[in-house]
Amino acid sequence: MSVRDPPSDDFVSPSGRTGLGSLTKYDLLLAAVPALLLGGTLAAVRLALPVSLGTGLGSLFAALLVAYGLFVEPPVRDRDE
């Protein structure tokens, strides 16, 4: 009898945790990117500023978060694994 390989979307984290308890700081960084864009846009509308200004400021902060996640705290695994 052959063993079925799990599909790629059945990924389980190395710690074995699943669900919201397995969120990492990188998951939160990725979730913050669209939140900052939306927040900047909504703030511009609410404060009667140009929408391009609010979206631009939101994207600037989102880009800073992405740069932090890539260069300051990169998601690397130990080479022992």
C-alpha positions in Angstrom: 0.0 0.0 0.0 1.4 3.4 -0.9 1.5 6.4 1.4 -0.2 9.5 0.3 1.9 12.7 0.4 0.0 15.6 2.0 -0.9 18.4 -0.3 1.2 21.6 -0.1 -1.6 23.5 1.7 -1.5 21.0 4.6 1.6 22.6 5.9 2.2 22.2 9.6 4.8 24.5 11.3 7.9 22.8 12.6 6.7 23.4 16.1 3.6 21.4 15.3 1.2 24.3 16.2 -1.6 25.3 13.9 -4.2 28.0 14.0 -3.9 31.5 15.4 -1.4 30.4 18.0 1.2 29.8 15.3 1.3 33.3 14.0 4.8 34.7 13.8 6.0 38.2 13.7 6.4 37.9 10.0 2.7 37.0 9.6 1.8 40.1 11.6 4.2 42.2 9.4 2.5 41.0 6.3 -1.0 41.7 7.8 0.1 45.2 8.7 1.0 46.2 5.1 -2.5 46.4 3.8 -3.7 47.8 7.1 -1.3 50.7 6.8 -2.4 51.4 3.3 -6.0 51.3 4.2 -5.4 53.4 7.3 -3.5 56.0 5.4 -6.3 56.2 2.8 -9.1 56.4 5.4 -7.2 59.1 7.4 -6.8 61.2 4.2 -10.5 60.9 3.5 -11.4 61.7 7.1 -9.0 64.7 7.4 -10.0 66.1 3.9 -6.4 65.6 2.6 -5.6 64.3 -0.9 -6.1 60.6 -1.1 -2.8 60.2 -2.8 -1.0 61.8 0.2 -2.7 59.4 2.6 -2.0 56.4 0.5 1.6 57.5 -0.1 2.2 57.9 3.6 0.6 54.6 4.3 2.8 52.9 1.7 5.9 54.6 3.1 5.3 53.0 6.5 4.4 49.7 4.9 7.7 49.8 2.9 9.6 50.5 6.2 7.9 47.4 7.7 8.9 45.2 4.8 12.4 46.5 4.9 12.6 45.8 8.6 11.3 42.2 8.0 13.8 41.6 5.2 17.0 43.3 6.3 16.9 43.9 10.1 15.2 40.6 11.2 15.3 38.3 8.2 13.3 35.1 8.4 16.2 32.5 8.3 16.2 29.0 9.6 19.1 27.4 11.4 21.5 25.5 9.1 21.3 22.5 11.4 17.8 21.6 10.2 
